[in-house]
Amino acid sequence: MIIVEYENNQLTIKSKPYPKDEEKEDTQTIHKGIAKRYFSKVFTIADDVEVKGAELKDGLLKVGLERIVPDHKKAKTFEIK
């Protein structure tokens, strides 16, 4: 099981073992991948970046991030008179 947490501008991605009762004996596992390897990785996220969500698909973890630029930092265009 992979856990993605975001708190105080820190994005943490870590693994956690599946509880024994969640493993079903009637299914056949071909490959467990990272299921038995424990890891933790912490990323510092800028103040103007928002975490939108995470998706694990085809063995790839995708974390959606969106940069939100405040109005006072946006580029301004002025008309020349």
N, CA, C and O atoms as a CHARMM CRD file, in Angstrom:
* protein
*
  324
    1    1 MET  N      0.84900  -1.16000   0.00000 PROA 1      0.00000
    2    1 MET  CA     0.00000   0.00000   0.00000 PROA 1      0.00000
    3    1 MET  C      0.90400   1.23500   0.00000 PROA 1      0.00000
    4    1 MET  O      1.87800   1.29400   0.75100 PROA 1      0.00000
    5    2 ILE  N      0.58400   2.21100  -0.83600 PROA 2      0.00000
    6    2 ILE  CA     1.34600   3.44700  -0.91500 PROA 2      0.00000
    7    2 ILE  C      0.50100   4.56700  -0.32800 PROA 2      0.00000
    8    2 ILE  O     -0.68800   4.68600  -0.62500 PROA 2      0.00000
    9    3 ILE  N      1.12800   5.38400   0.50600 PROA 3      0.00000
   10    3 ILE  CA     0.44700   6.48800   1.17300 PROA 3      0.00000
   11    3 ILE  C      1.07800   7.79300   0.70100 PROA 3      0.00000
   12    3 ILE  O      2.29900   7.94500   0.72100 PROA 3      0.00000
   13    4 VAL  N      0.23500   8.73200   0.27800 PROA 4      0.00000
   14    4 VAL  CA     0.67700  10.06000  -0.13400 PROA 4      0.00000
   15    4 VAL  C      0.06900  11.06100   0.83600 PROA 4      0.00000
   16    4 VAL  O     -1.15200  11.14800   0.96100 PROA 4      0.00000
   17    5 GLU  N      0.93200  11.82500   1.53000 PROA 5      0.00000
   18    5 GLU  CA     0.45900  12.80700   2.50900 PROA 5      0.00000
   19    5 GLU  C      1.02200  14.17700   2.15400 PROA 5      0.00000
   20    5 GLU  O      2.14100  14.28500   1.65300 PROA 5      0.00000
   21    6 TYR  N      0.24600  15.21800   2.41500 PROA 6      0.00000
   22    6 TYR  CA     0.69400  16.58800   2.18700 PROA 6      0.00000
   23    6 TYR  C      0.35400  17.40700   3.41300 PROA 6      0.00000
   24    6 TYR  O     -0.81100  17.52100   3.79300 PROA 6      0.00000
   25    7 GLU  N      1.38000  17.98100   4.03500 PROA 7      0.00000
   26    7 GLU  CA     1.17100  18.79600   5.22700 PROA 7      0.00000
   27    7 GLU  C      2.34000  19.76000   5.37500 PROA 7      0.00000
   28    7 GLU  O      3.49800  19.36200   5.24700 PROA 7      0.00000
   29    8 ASN  N      2.04100  21.01000   5.63900 PROA 8      0.00000
   30    8 ASN  CA     3.05200  22.04700   5.86000 PROA 8      0.00000
   31    8 ASN  C      4.10100  22.10500   4.75000 PROA 8      0.00000
   32    8 ASN  O      5.30200  22.12500   5.02200 PROA 8      0.00000
   33    9 ASN  N      3.64100  22.13100   3.50600 PROA 9      0.00000
   34    9 ASN  CA     4.50500  22.21800   2.31800 PROA 9      0.00000
   35    9 ASN  C      5.44000  21.01400   2.18000 PROA 9      0.00000
   36    9 ASN  O      6.46000  21.10900   1.49600 PROA 9      0.00000
   37   10 GLN  N      5.11900  19.90300   2.80400 PROA 10     0.00000
   38   10 GLN  CA     5.90200  18.67700   2.69700 PROA 10     0.00000
   39   10 GLN  C      5.02100  17.58200   2.08200 PROA 10     0.00000
   40   10 GLN  O      3.98500  17.21600   2.63700 PROA 10     0.00000
   41   11 LEU  N      5.45600  17.06800   0.92800 PROA 11     0.00000
   42   11 LEU  CA     4.76500  15.95900   0.27700 PROA 11     0.00000
   43   11 LEU  C      5.53400  14.69200   0.62200 PROA 11     0.00000
   44   11 LEU  O      6.70600  14.56100   0.26900 PROA 11     0.00000
   45   12 THR  N      4.88300  13.76100   1.30800 PROA 12     0.00000
   46   12 THR  CA     5.51600  12.52000   1.74300 PROA 12     0.00000
   47   12 THR  C      4.87800  11.35500   1.00400 PROA 12     0.00000
   48   12 THR  O      3.65600  11.20800   0.98500 PROA 12     0.00000
   49   13 ILE  N      5.71800  10.53200   0.39900 PROA 13     0.00000
   50   13 ILE  CA     5.26300   9.31500  -0.26900 PROA 13     0.00000
   51   13 ILE  C      5.95900   8.16000   0.42800 PROA 13     0.00000
   52   13 ILE  O      7.18700   8.10700   0.48100 PROA 13     0.00000
   53   14 LYS  N      5.16900   7.23100   0.96500 PROA 14     0.00000
   54   14 LYS  CA     5.76200   6.11500   1.69900 PROA 14     0.00000
   55   14 LYS  C      4.94500   4.85000   1.48600 PROA 14     0.00000
   56   14 LYS  O      3.79500   4.89500   1.04900 PROA 14     0.00000
   57   15 SER  N      5.56000   3.73500   1.80300 PROA 15     0.00000
   58   15 SER  CA     4.86200   2.46400   1.67400 PROA 15     0.00000
   59   15 SER  C      4.47600   1.96100   3.05400 PROA 15     0.00000
   60   15 SER  O      5.07200   2.31600   4.07200 PROA 15     0.00000
   61   16 LYS  N      3.45900   1.12700   3.04100 PROA 16     0.00000
   62   16 LYS  CA     2.96900   0.50700   4.26700 PROA 16     0.00000
   63   16 LYS  C      2.51600  -0.89300   3.88700 PROA 16     0.00000
   64   16 LYS  O      1.83600  -1.05400   2.87300 PROA 16     0.00000
   65   17 PRO  N      2.86500  -1.89900   4.65400 PROA 17     0.00000
   66   17 PRO  CA     2.46700  -3.26300   4.27400 PROA 17     0.00000
   67   17 PRO  C      0.95800  -3.45700   4.39100 PROA 17     0.00000
   68   17 PRO  O      0.30000  -2.87700   5.25400 PROA 17     0.00000
   69   18 TYR  N      0.43500  -4.28600   3.50200 PROA 18     0.00000
   70   18 TYR  CA    -0.97900  -4.63200   3.57300 PROA 18     0.00000
   71   18 TYR  C     -1.22700  -5.48600   4.81200 PROA 18     0.00000
   72   18 TYR  O     -0.42300  -6.36500   5.12300 PROA 18     0.00000
   73   19 PRO  N     -2.32000  -5.24400   5.51700 PROA 19     0.00000
   74   19 PRO  CA    -2.66400  -6.12800   6.63400 PROA 19     0.00000
   75   19 PRO  C     -2.94300  -7.53900   6.11600 PROA 19     0.00000
   76   19 PRO  O     -3.39100  -7.71100   4.98200 PROA 19     0.00000
   77   20 LYS  N     -2.68500  -8.52000   6.92700 PROA 20     0.00000
   78   20 LYS  CA    -2.84300  -9.92100   6.52100 PROA 20     0.00000
   79   20 LYS  C     -4.28000 -10.24300   6.12800 PROA 20     0.00000
   80   20 LYS  O     -4.50200 -11.07500   5.24800 PROA 20     0.00000
   81   21 ASP  N     -5.26900  -9.59700   6.76800 PROA 21     0.00000
   82   21 ASP  CA    -6.65500  -9.91800   6.45000 PROA 21     0.00000
   83   21 ASP  C     -7.09400  -9.37700   5.08800 PROA 21     0.00000
   84   21 ASP  O     -8.10400  -9.82600   4.54800 PROA 21     0.00000
   85   22 GLU  N     -6.34000  -8.40500   4.51800 PROA 22     0.00000
   86   22 GLU  CA    -6.68200  -7.88900   3.19500 PROA 22     0.00000
   87   22 GLU  C     -6.17000  -8.79200   2.07800 PROA 22     0.00000
   88   22 GLU  O     -6.66600  -8.73500   0.95300 PROA 22     0.00000
   89   23 GLU  N     -5.17900  -9.62400   2.38800 PROA 23     0.00000
   90   23 GLU  CA    -4.65400 -10.54100   1.37900 PROA 23     0.00000
   91   23 GLU  C     -5.60700 -11.71800   1.25100 PROA 23     0.00000
   92   23 GLU  O     -5.83100 -12.44300   2.22000 PROA 23     0.00000
   93   24 LYS  N     -6.15300 -11.90800   0.09700 PROA 24     0.00000
   94   24 LYS  CA    -7.12100 -12.97900  -0.11100 PROA 24     0.00000
   95   24 LYS  C     -6.38700 -14.22000  -0.60200 PROA 24     0.00000
   96   24 LYS  O     -5.55600 -14.15500  -1.50700 PROA 24     0.00000
   97   25 GLU  N     -6.71100 -15.33600   0.00800 PROA 25     0.00000
   98   25 GLU  CA    -6.03900 -16.57900  -0.34100 PROA 25     0.00000
   99   25 GLU  C     -6.56000 -17.17400  -1.64300 PROA 25     0.00000
  100   25 GLU  O     -5.88000 -17.99900  -2.25400 PROA 25     0.00000
  101   26 ASP  N     -7.74600 -16.77500  -2.07900 PROA 26     0.00000
  102   26 ASP  CA    -8.31200 -17.35800  -3.29200 PROA 26     0.00000
  103   26 ASP  C     -7.77300 -16.70800  -4.56500 PROA 26     0.00000
  104   26 ASP  O     -8.05700 -17.18400  -5.66400 PROA 26     0.00000
  105   27 THR  N     -6.99500 -15.62400  -4.43300 PROA 27     0.00000
  106   27 THR  CA    -6.40900 -14.97800  -5.61000 PROA 27     0.00000
  107   27 THR  C     -4.95100 -15.39800  -5.74000 PROA 27     0.00000
  108   27 THR  O     -4.29200 -15.72000  -4.75200 PROA 27     0.00000
  109   28 GLN  N     -4.47100 -15.39000  -6.95200 PROA 28     0.00000
  110   28 GLN  CA    -3.09500 -15.77500  -7.20700 PROA 28     0.00000
  111   28 GLN  C     -2.30300 -14.51900  -7.55100 PROA 28     0.00000
  112   28 GLN  O     -2.64000 -13.80900  -8.49900 PROA 28     0.00000
  113   29 THR  N     -1.26100 -14.24800  -6.78900 PROA 29     0.00000
  114   29 THR  CA    -0.41800 -13.09200  -7.02600 PROA 29     0.00000
  115   29 THR  C      0.74200 -13.49500  -7.91000 PROA 29     0.00000
  116   29 THR  O      1.48400 -14.42200  -7.58800 PROA 29     0.00000
  117   30 ILE  N      0.90000 -12.80400  -9.01800 PROA 30     0.00000
  118   30 ILE  CA     1.99800 -13.09500  -9.93100 PROA 30     0.00000
  119   30 ILE  C      3.24500 -12.32000  -9.51100 PROA 30     0.00000
  120   30 ILE  O      4.34900 -12.86500  -9.50200 PROA 30     0.00000
  121   31 HSD  N      3.06000 -11.03300  -9.15900 PROA 31     0.00000
  122   31 HSD  CA     4.20100 -10.19300  -8.77600 PROA 31     0.00000
  123   31 HSD  C      3.73400  -9.16600  -7.76300 PROA 31     0.00000
  124   31 HSD  O      2.73600  -8.48200  -7.98900 PROA 31     0.00000
  125   32 LYS  N      4.44700  -9.04600  -6.64200 PROA 32     0.00000
  126   32 LYS  CA     4.05000  -8.10400  -5.60400 PROA 32     0.00000
  127   32 LYS  C      4.74900  -6.75900  -5.73800 PROA 32     0.00000
  128   32 LYS  O      4.33000  -5.79500  -5.09700 PROA 32     0.00000
  129   33 GLY  N      5.78100  -6.66100  -6.53500 PROA 33     0.00000
  130   33 GLY  CA     6.45600  -5.37900  -6.75600 PROA 33     0.00000
  131   33 GLY  C      7.04200  -4.80800  -5.49000 PROA 33     0.00000
  132   33 GLY  O      7.91100  -5.42100  -4.87100 PROA 33     0.00000
  133   34 ILE  N      6.57000  -3.62900  -5.09700 PROA 34     0.00000
  134   34 ILE  CA     7.12800  -2.95200  -3.93000 PROA 34     0.00000
  135   34 ILE  C      6.37700  -3.28900  -2.64800 PROA 34     0.00000
  136   34 ILE  O      6.59200  -2.63900  -1.62500 PROA 34     0.00000
  137   35 ALA  N      5.52000  -4.26800  -2.68000 PROA 35     0.00000
  138   35 ALA  CA     4.66200  -4.56100  -1.53500 PROA 35     0.00000
  139   35 ALA  C      5.44900  -4.87600  -0.26700 PROA 35     0.00000
  140   35 ALA  O      4.99400  -4.55000   0.82900 PROA 35     0.00000
  141   36 LYS  N      6.60700  -5.49700  -0.38800 PROA 36     0.00000
  142   36 LYS  CA     7.35900  -5.86800   0.80300 PROA 36     0.00000
  143   36 LYS  C      8.53800  -4.94900   1.06900 PROA 36     0.00000
  144   36 LYS  O      9.24800  -5.12500   2.05900 PROA 36     0.00000
  145   37 ARG  N      8.75400  -3.97800   0.20600 PROA 37     0.00000
  146   37 ARG  CA     9.84600  -3.03000   0.40900 PROA 37     0.00000
  147   37 ARG  C      9.27600  -1.76600   1.03500 PROA 37     0.00000
  148   37 ARG  O      8.29300  -1.20300   0.55300 PROA 37     0.00000
  149   38 TYR  N      9.90700  -1.33400   2.11200 PROA 38     0.00000
  150   38 TYR  CA     9.45300  -0.12900   2.78700 PROA 38     0.00000
  151   38 TYR  C     10.30200   1.04000   2.30900 PROA 38     0.00000
  152   38 TYR  O     11.52200   0.92500   2.18700 PROA 38     0.00000
  153   39 PHE  N      9.64600   2.17200   2.03800 PROA 39     0.00000
  154   39 PHE  CA    10.38100   3.35000   1.62600 PROA 39     0.00000
  155   39 PHE  C      9.62100   4.58500   2.08400 PROA 39     0.00000
  156   39 PHE  O      8.43400   4.52700   2.40500 PROA 39     0.00000
  157   40 SER  N     10.32900   5.69100   2.10600 PROA 40     0.00000
  158   40 SER  CA     9.72800   6.98100   2.42400 PROA 40     0.00000
  159   40 SER  C     10.53100   8.04900   1.70800 PROA 40     0.00000
  160   40 SER  O     11.75900   8.05900   1.78400 PROA 40     0.00000
  161   41 LYS  N      9.85600   8.93600   1.02000 PROA 41     0.00000
  162   41 LYS  CA    10.49600  10.03100   0.30600 PROA 41     0.00000
  163   41 LYS  C      9.72100  11.29500   0.60000 PROA 41     0.00000
  164   41 LYS  O      8.49300  11.30500   0.51600 PROA 41     0.00000
  165   42 VAL  N     10.42800  12.37200   0.94700 PROA 42     0.00000
  166   42 VAL  CA     9.79900  13.63800   1.30100 PROA 42     0.00000
  167   42 VAL  C     10.24300  14.70500   0.30700 PROA 42     0.00000
  168   42 VAL  O     11.43300  14.85500   0.03200 PROA 42     0.00000
  169   43 PHE  N      9.27300  15.44400  -0.22600 PROA 43     0.00000
  170   43 PHE  CA     9.53600  16.53200  -1.16300 PROA 43     0.00000
  171   43 PHE  C      9.03200  17.82700  -0.54200 PROA 43     0.00000
  172   43 PHE  O      7.95900  17.85000   0.06100 PROA 43     0.00000
  173   44 THR  N      9.79500  18.90100  -0.68400 PROA 44     0.00000
  174   44 THR  CA     9.35000  20.21400  -0.24100 PROA 44     0.00000
  175   44 THR  C      8.64800  20.88900  -1.40900 PROA 44     0.00000
  176   44 THR  O      9.21600  21.03100  -2.49300 PROA 44     0.00000
  177   45 ILE  N      7.41800  21.29800  -1.17900 PROA 45     0.00000
  178   45 ILE  CA     6.58500  21.89800  -2.21000 PROA 45     0.00000
  179   45 ILE  C      6.50200  23.40600  -1.95200 PROA 45     0.00000
  180   45 ILE  O      6.35800  23.83300  -0.80700 PROA 45     0.00000
  181   46 ALA  N      6.59200  24.20700  -3.01400 PROA 46     0.00000
  182   46 ALA  CA     6.52300  25.66600  -2.88900 PROA 46     0.00000
  183   46 ALA  C      5.15600  26.10300  -2.37400 PROA 46     0.00000
  184   46 ALA  O      4.18000  25.35900  -2.46300 PROA 46     0.00000
  185   47 ASP  N      5.10000  27.31900  -1.83400 PROA 47     0.00000
  186   47 ASP  CA     3.85000  27.84500  -1.27700 PROA 47     0.00000
  187   47 ASP  C      2.75500  27.99800  -2.32300 PROA 47     0.00000
  188   47 ASP  O      1.57400  27.84900  -2.00800 PROA 47     0.00000
  189   48 ASP  N      3.13500  28.29400  -3.56700 PROA 48     0.00000
  190   48 ASP  CA     2.12300  28.54300  -4.59200 PROA 48     0.00000
  191   48 ASP  C      1.76400  27.30200  -5.40300 PROA 48     0.00000
  192   48 ASP  O      1.19800  27.42100  -6.49000 PROA 48     0.00000
  193   49 VAL  N      2.08200  26.11200  -4.89300 PROA 49     0.00000
  194   49 VAL  CA     1.75800  24.85600  -5.56300 PROA 49     0.00000
  195   49 VAL  C      0.74100  24.09600  -4.71200 PROA 49     0.00000
  196   49 VAL  O      0.89300  23.96700  -3.49800 PROA 49     0.00000
  197   50 GLU  N     -0.29800  23.59900  -5.38200 PROA 50     0.00000
  198   50 GLU  CA    -1.35300  22.85300  -4.69400 PROA 50     0.00000
  199   50 GLU  C     -1.34900  21.41200  -5.19300 PROA 50     0.00000
  200   50 GLU  O     -1.25700  21.16500  -6.39500 PROA 50     0.00000
  201   51 VAL  N     -1.45000  20.46500  -4.26600 PROA 51     0.00000
  202   51 VAL  CA    -1.51000  19.05100  -4.62400 PROA 51     0.00000
  203   51 VAL  C     -2.96000  18.72400  -4.95600 PROA 51     0.00000
  204   51 VAL  O     -3.85100  18.90300  -4.12500 PROA 51     0.00000
  205   52 LYS  N     -3.19200  18.24200  -6.17800 PROA 52     0.00000
  206   52 LYS  CA    -4.55000  17.95800  -6.65500 PROA 52     0.00000
  207   52 LYS  C     -4.98400  16.52200  -6.40900 PROA 52     0.00000
  208   52 LYS  O     -6.18000  16.26200  -6.28500 PROA 52     0.00000
  209   53 GLY  N     -4.04900  15.58600  -6.33600 PROA 53     0.00000
  210   53 GLY  CA    -4.41600  14.19300  -6.12400 PROA 53     0.00000
  211   53 GLY  C     -3.28600  13.27400  -6.55200 PROA 53     0.00000
  212   53 GLY  O     -2.24100  13.72600  -7.02000 PROA 53     0.00000
  213   54 ALA  N     -3.51300  11.96900  -6.38300 PROA 54     0.00000
  214   54 ALA  CA    -2.51900  10.96600  -6.74900 PROA 54     0.00000
  215   54 ALA  C     -3.22100   9.77200  -7.36400 PROA 54     0.00000
  216   54 ALA  O     -4.35600   9.44900  -7.01400 PROA 54     0.00000
  217   55 GLU  N     -2.52000   9.11600  -8.29500 PROA 55     0.00000
  218   55 GLU  CA    -3.08900   7.96100  -8.98000 PROA 55     0.00000
  219   55 GLU  C     -1.98000   6.93700  -9.21300 PROA 55     0.00000
  220   55 GLU  O     -0.88900   7.28300  -9.66500 PROA 55     0.00000
  221   56 LEU  N     -2.27000   5.68000  -8.90100 PROA 56     0.00000
  222   56 LEU  CA    -1.35500   4.58000  -9.17200 PROA 56     0.00000
  223   56 LEU  C     -1.96700   3.75600 -10.28800 PROA 56     0.00000
  224   56 LEU  O     -2.98000   3.08400 -10.09200 PROA 56     0.00000
  225   57 LYS  N     -1.34700   3.80800 -11.46300 PROA 57     0.00000
  226   57 LYS  CA    -1.88200   3.11000 -12.62400 PROA 57     0.00000
  227   57 LYS  C     -0.73800   2.47900 -13.39200 PROA 57     0.00000
  228   57 LYS  O      0.25600   3.14000 -13.69300 PROA 57     0.00000
  229   58 ASP  N     -0.87700   1.20500 -13.70600 PROA 58     0.00000
  230   58 ASP  CA     0.13600   0.45300 -14.44700 PROA 58     0.00000
  231   58 ASP  C      1.51100   0.52300 -13.78300 PROA 58     0.00000
  232   58 ASP  O      2.53400   0.56800 -14.46700 PROA 58     0.00000
  233   59 GLY  N      1.53000   0.53300 -12.46500 PROA 59     0.00000
  234   59 GLY  CA     2.78900   0.53400 -11.72900 PROA 59     0.00000
  235   59 GLY  C      3.45900   1.88800 -11.63400 PROA 59     0.00000
  236   59 GLY  O      4.58000   1.97300 -11.13400 PROA 59     0.00000
  237   60 LEU  N      2.81600   2.95400 -12.09500 PROA 60     0.00000
  238   60 LEU  CA     3.36200   4.29800 -12.05300 PROA 60     0.00000
  239   60 LEU  C      2.53200   5.15700 -11.12200 PROA 60     0.00000
  240   60 LEU  O      1.30700   5.19000 -11.23000 PROA 60     0.00000
  241   61 LEU  N      3.18800   5.84900 -10.21100 PROA 61     0.00000
  242   61 LEU  CA     2.49500   6.76400  -9.31400 PROA 61     0.00000
  243   61 LEU  C      2.56300   8.16300  -9.91000 PROA 61     0.00000
  244   61 LEU  O      3.64400   8.69300 -10.16700 PROA 61     0.00000
  245   62 LYS  N      1.39200   8.75100 -10.12400 PROA 62     0.00000
  246   62 LYS  CA     1.32000  10.11200 -10.65200 PROA 62     0.00000
  247   62 LYS  C      0.70300  11.00200  -9.58900 PROA 62     0.00000
  248   62 LYS  O     -0.39900  10.73900  -9.10800 PROA 62     0.00000
  249   63 VAL  N      1.42100  12.05900  -9.22500 PROA 63     0.00000
  250   63 VAL  CA     0.92400  13.02600  -8.25900 PROA 63     0.00000
  251   63 VAL  C      0.63000  14.31100  -9.02200 PROA 63     0.00000
  252   63 VAL  O      1.52600  14.89700  -9.63000 PROA 63     0.00000
  253   64 GLY  N     -0.62000  14.74600  -8.98800 PROA 64     0.00000
  254   64 GLY  CA    -1.02800  15.94800  -9.70000 PROA 64     0.00000
  255   64 GLY  C     -0.73800  17.19800  -8.89200 PROA 64     0.00000
  256   64 GLY  O     -1.20600  17.33900  -7.76200 PROA 64     0.00000
  257   65 LEU  N      0.03000  18.10200  -9.47000 PROA 65     0.00000
  258   65 LEU  CA     0.36500  19.36700  -8.82200 PROA 65     0.00000
  259   65 LEU  C     -0.08300  20.50700  -9.72300 PROA 65     0.00000
  260   65 LEU  O     -0.02100  20.40000 -10.94800 PROA 65     0.00000
  261   66 GLU  N     -0.53500  21.59600  -9.11500 PROA 66     0.00000
  262   66 GLU  CA    -0.94200  22.76700  -9.88800 PROA 66     0.00000
  263   66 GLU  C     -0.32100  24.00000  -9.25200 PROA 66     0.00000
  264   66 GLU  O     -0.44200  24.23100  -8.04900 PROA 66     0.00000
  265   67 ARG  N      0.34200  24.78100 -10.08500 PROA 67     0.00000
  266   67 ARG  CA     0.93300  26.02700  -9.60000 PROA 67     0.00000
  267   67 ARG  C     -0.11400  27.12000  -9.70600 PROA 67     0.00000
  268   67 ARG  O     -0.64500  27.38100 -10.78600 PROA 67     0.00000
  269   68 ILE  N     -0.40400  27.74900  -8.59800 PROA 68     0.00000
  270   68 ILE  CA    -1.38600  28.81600  -8.54600 PROA 68     0.00000
  271   68 ILE  C     -0.62700  30.12200  -8.35000 PROA 68     0.00000
  272   68 ILE  O     -0.05400  30.37600  -7.29000 PROA 68     0.00000
  273   69 VAL  N     -0.63700  30.94000  -9.39000 PROA 69     0.00000
  274   69 VAL  CA     0.08800  32.20600  -9.34400 PROA 69     0.00000
  275   69 VAL  C     -0.85800  33.28900  -8.84900 PROA 69     0.00000
  276   69 VAL  O     -1.90900  33.50700  -9.45200 PROA 69     0.00000
  277   70 PRO  N     -0.50600  33.97600  -7.75700 PROA 70     0.00000
  278   70 PRO  CA    -1.36000  35.05400  -7.25500 PROA 70     0.00000
  279   70 PRO  C     -1.41900  36.21500  -8.26100 PROA 70     0.00000
  280   70 PRO  O     -0.52000  36.37400  -9.08700 PROA 70     0.00000
  281   71 ASP  N     -2.47500  37.01300  -8.18300 PROA 71     0.00000
  282   71 ASP  CA    -2.66300  38.12500  -9.11600 PROA 71     0.00000
  283   71 ASP  C     -1.49800  39.11300  -9.09900 PROA 71     0.00000
  284   71 ASP  O     -1.12400  39.65100 -10.14200 PROA 71     0.00000
  285   72 HSD  N     -0.92700  39.35200  -7.92600 PROA 72     0.00000
  286   72 HSD  CA     0.15400  40.33600  -7.85400 PROA 72     0.00000
  287   72 HSD  C      1.46200  39.82700  -8.47800 PROA 72     0.00000
  288   72 HSD  O      2.38700  40.61400  -8.68300 PROA 72     0.00000
  289   73 LYS  N      1.55200  38.53200  -8.78100 PROA 73     0.00000
  290   73 LYS  CA     2.74400  37.98100  -9.41900 PROA 73     0.00000
  291   73 LYS  C      2.55100  37.69800 -10.91000 PROA 73     0.00000
  292   73 LYS  O      3.50700  37.35100 -11.60400 PROA 73     0.00000
  293   74 LYS  N      1.33200  37.84400 -11.39700 PROA 74     0.00000
  294   74 LYS  CA     1.06100  37.58400 -12.80800 PROA 74     0.00000
  295   74 LYS  C      1.62600  38.70600 -13.67700 PROA 74     0.00000
  296   74 LYS  O      1.71700  39.85800 -13.25200 PROA 74     0.00000
  297   75 ALA  N      1.99800  38.34900 -14.88700 PROA 75     0.00000
  298   75 ALA  CA     2.51800  39.33800 -15.82600 PROA 75     0.00000
  299   75 ALA  C      1.40500  40.30200 -16.23500 PROA 75     0.00000
  300   75 ALA  O      0.25900  39.89500 -16.43100 PROA 75     0.00000
  301   76 LYS  N      1.74900  41.55900 -16.35800 PROA 76     0.00000
  302   76 LYS  CA     0.77400  42.57600 -16.72900 PROA 76     0.00000
  303   76 LYS  C      1.20900  43.21900 -18.04100 PROA 76     0.00000
  304   76 LYS  O      2.39600  43.44700 -18.27200 PROA 76     0.00000
  305   77 THR  N      0.24700  43.50300 -18.88200 PROA 77     0.00000
  306   77 THR  CA     0.51000  44.16400 -20.14700 PROA 77     0.00000
  307   77 THR  C     -0.09800  45.56500 -20.09400 PROA 77     0.00000
  308   77 THR  O     -1.25100  45.74400 -19.70300 PROA 77     0.00000
  309   78 PHE  N      0.69600  46.54400 -20.49300 PROA 78     0.00000
  310   78 PHE  CA     0.23300  47.91800 -20.47200 PROA 78     0.00000
  311   78 PHE  C      0.16000  48.45400 -21.89200 PROA 78     0.00000
  312   78 PHE  O      1.01800  48.16100 -22.72500 PROA 78     0.00000
  313   79 GLU  N     -0.85900  49.23000 -22.15400 PROA 79     0.00000
  314   79 GLU  CA    -1.03200  49.83500 -23.46400 PROA 79     0.00000
  315   79 GLU  C     -0.19400  51.11000 -23.51800 PROA 79     0.00000
  316   79 GLU  O     -0.22200  51.92500 -22.59600 PROA 79     0.00000
  317   80 ILE  N      0.54100  51.26500 -24.59700 PROA 80     0.00000
  318   80 ILE  CA     1.36800  52.44900 -24.76800 PROA 80     0.00000
  319   80 ILE  C      0.52400  53.54600 -25.40500 PROA 80     0.00000
  320   80 ILE  O     -0.13000  53.31800 -26.42200 PROA 80     0.00000
  321   81 LYS  N      0.53700  54.72600 -24.81500 PROA 81     0.00000
  322   81 LYS  CA    -0.28700  55.83000 -25.30800 PROA 81     0.00000
  323   81 LYS  C      0.55400  56.81100 -26.08300 PROA 81     0.00000
  324   81 LYS  O      0.03600  57.81100 -26.57900 PROA 81     0.00000
